Amino acid sequence: MSKESRTSCETCTYYIYDEEYECYLCDKNMDEDDYIRLMTNQHYQCPYYRNGDDYLVVRKQL
C-alpha cells in the first residue's frame, strides 16, 4: 500500500462536527472490530471511507 492510498478521517465525508460533544466524530455506525483495527493498525484502511473533496471530479476534468 502506498502512502497515497492511505486514508485520513479529516478528509472523509462522514467526519462531521458534533455540536453536542463540541468535537469532530465519525458519523458512520461501525462495529467494534473495525474501530479497534482502525485505531491500532496503521496500515488498516477504513472500509467506510469516502473522500469528501467536492472538487476532486472537477480537477480530473481539467
N, C-alpha and C positions, 0 to 999 in steps of 0.2 A: 504494500500500500504506500503510495507516495504521499508527500506532505500536502499536496493539493487536494487529495481525496479525503483527507481528514475533515471532520465537520466540527462546528463550534455552535454552542447553544445561542450565542449572541446574534448569529445570522439566521437562525431558524424562525420560521413563520409562527410556530407555536410558543415561542419565548415571549411572554407578554408581561406587562406591568400590572400587578395586583394592588389596587388602592387600599384594600382592607389590610393586607400584610405590609404594604409600602415597600415592596421589593419585586424583582423580576422572578417569574416562575414558569415552568413548562406547563402548558395548557393541555398536554396530552395525558390521558389516563394510562400510564404504562405500568406493567406488573413489576413486582419486587425484583425478580431475576434480571430483567433488562436494566433496571435502575442500578442495581449493585454492579453489574458488568460495566455499565457506563461510567460509574464513579471510580472503579478500581482498576480497570484495564485501559491504558492509554491508547491502545490500538483498536478498541471496540468502537464501531460506528453505530450511532443511534438508528434503530430501524424506522423511526418516525420522522427523521429529519427531513425538512422541506425548506429549500432556500427561500428566504423572504425578500430577496433582492428583486424588486419590481422592474428594474432596468436591465436585468440580465438578457431578456429577449431582445430588447432594443439594441444592446451592444453587439449581439450576434448578427443583427441585420445590417449593421454599418459596415 
